[in-house]
Amino acid sequence: MADNPIVFFDISIGGSEQGRIKMELFADVVPRTAENFRQFCTGEYRENGVPVGYKDCSFHRVIKDFMIQGGDFVKGDGTGKTSIYGRMFDDENFTLKHSGPGLLSMANSGVNTNGCQFFVTCAPCEWLDGKHVVFGRVVEGMRIVRMIENVPHANTKPKLPVTITQCGEL
């Protein structure tokens, strides 16, 4: 773990700051996937000289006892896709499993379609093993994840804006 990056999201719900989620990225197991996420946290990746990433991005999908999904800074609705490697990149490996709450995993639309979207598990999700790449874990701030998980929603879309107000690497 010592060499794995630690990144953070500061979260607001309905415009009110709620706190920080700190996440370890498993660069030792999935270096390309972890680096994609890390650069979108830090703003290092740029398009036309402009930082691109998770700052001011929302969680657009919340399913209690399953997961919270965000990272679509392209379209904001779960249909946007980009990565630091091009529009999308291949599944790196499926070594790590969806074994419990607080795991970071890539959202995708099928085999080898990873981009910028991710989800955080709220429970074990073993049926996702071999389909989504686990690339990190929450090391601090599960209380904030649970707050997001419990935001009222309509058809999985939060009724209050859940926003990453700041993000980066520690």
Secondary structure, 3 states (H helix, E strand, C coil): CCCCCEEEEEEEECCEEEEEEEEEECCCCCHHHHHHHHHHHHCCCEECCEECCCCCCEEEEEECCCEEEECCCCCCCCCCCCECCECCECCCCCCCCCCCCCEEEECCCCCCCECCCEEEECCCCHHHCCCCCEEEEEEECHHHHHHHHCCCEECCEECCCEEEEEEEEC
